[in-house]
């Protein structure tokens, strides 16, 4: 992975940082964000993309806000997100 050095430098995120938000794990959050990016970041496709991962629009709104804030505030979590996002 491109971001392995970052993971080593920033350590692993805590279990608390990885706790799902409204049932949405970091892996699911990343998969939805990645899918949206592959589809030109068309925000109108978000509900459909979230549904395809079993996430309701209301849960997605809370998860998107929560994961965004956590990733911004936690370098280890940001590194983990980057590693997931850039993985093939």
N, C-alpha and C positions, 0 to 999 in steps of 0.2 A: 504494500500500500504506500501511496505517496506520503501519507501523514503518519506513518509509524514513528518517525523521529519525534513528532509532536506528542504522540501518546506517551512515549518514554519520558519526555521532558515534563509533561504536565501530570503524569500519573493517571491512574484509573479513577473514573468518577465514583463517588460514594453510592451505596445502595439507595440512600435517600434521594440523591440527585437523579437516579434512574427510575424512581417510582413512577408508575404510569399516571397520567393526568387524564381524568375522566375516562379511564380504561384504555387510553392510547399510550403504547410504549414508545420509547425513542426509536426503535426499529420501524414501527408502523408510521410514526410521524415522518421519519426520513424517507420511507418508501413513497408516501403521498407527495411530499415536497419534490422528490426526485422525478416522480411520474409527471407532476405538473410542469417541471422544468423541461422535460422531454417533449411536452406538448405545447411549448412556446409560452409558458407561464400564463396561460389564459385562465384568469381567476374564475371565469364562469364555469369552468370544468371541475372546480374544486368539490362541489357537492357530489358529483358523480364519482370522482376519484376517491373521495373519502368513503362513500357508500360501498365501493368495490372492495374496500378493506374492512368493511363491517363497522364503520364509524358514522354516527348520525351527524348531520350538520351542526347541531347544538354542541355535541361533544367535540367536534373538530374545532369549532370556534374557541372553546376553552383550552383545548390541547395546544392549538397553534400559538395562542397568546402565552400560555404557561411554558411550553418548551422553548419558545423564542426568548423569554426572559431568563430561563435557567441557563440556556446555552450562552447567552450574553454575559451572565454573571459567573460562570464556572468554566475555567479554561480546560479542565480535564474533560468535562462534558462536551465542550466545543470541539475538542480534538476527536472525541468518540463520534460525534455527529459527522465531522469532516471525513473520518475514516469510513463510516457507513455510506455517506453520500458519494464518495469517490470510488467505492468498491464496484467492480463490474457486475 
